[in-house]
């Protein structure tokens, strides 16, 4: 067992070294090209920061968001998966994963990710909001109403929540 743990540790260290090598190569290429600097911008900044802390989930999450904004779904998935490899107890990571899956149309998986986020942080408004909306889409109206009531108590001035809430209440009555 100890040998297996050492082997797994060394594989993780090798992965980190490989990733660091890739980051160094990207940074060298970008630094030598003004055109690439202007095109890559935020991604470059994330990669540069990750050189300092390759096992920091915040950096991987930030990179995933950059990729999501530039519609690079596969790259975003890889970044979020790397973040989850490092730490599965971060509600923000699970919420980003849910957002990515939702944008890609994988609603069942997105709902699971949001559930995990809310288990880790029951007051995470973003995850609760999207979980409630996905429950509505799935037809789980009572669960959606319960989640919406919790959200409305925290953000009572959110008109969209009230609209969805009243629509779900009507569905329950019908």
Steps between C-alpha positions, in 0.01 A plus 500: 500500500782739588665433164169570324464832686858593411430406139183714496688787660777477248245489215340818639841663526579395143166643383582826679844512339350433155241773550765742624707417193204581276437825685863601467491431127180700452637790702824504303309500171265773613774720646685488169197604296313827552221374274443195719504713815208705373305195381545285810486770770309358794591141426865600502457667837336188643773276364768725639338495845464124484874467454533616859220282640420204272296325769282801580136429412421871472747530213351197321149635555600838360653334196182296448296821509730661244454200272123505553485868402692424182277200424779245539290233670755217487774718649260621770408141585864404532572796728203427725583130511853592606357722774280212618801267495669735744202567730141376482384703801480838327140609431617760248666228289182293496297808405729579208477135396119529516506819291720335239280191479184713485642710217587178317141373541586220745230598746488182710875519563475874563233439762728247671785750506277772648375253762858426598571873526198555724596203718838660554356850547122503566490881460671520160242716321627443145489121537161508676353722229609275215402188692149644549473585130617153395250340740230710332610387156499138616149539641596467867282797586475446877878478532535810283248687718689401817830618354343821368351578841845464653649728232226761531560524873861595422438719193142629533541770233585259218198527269607207283492270803150620588386439141637145495362441850148606406514291180606193702221560754247512215641170368457340841136612519416367153 
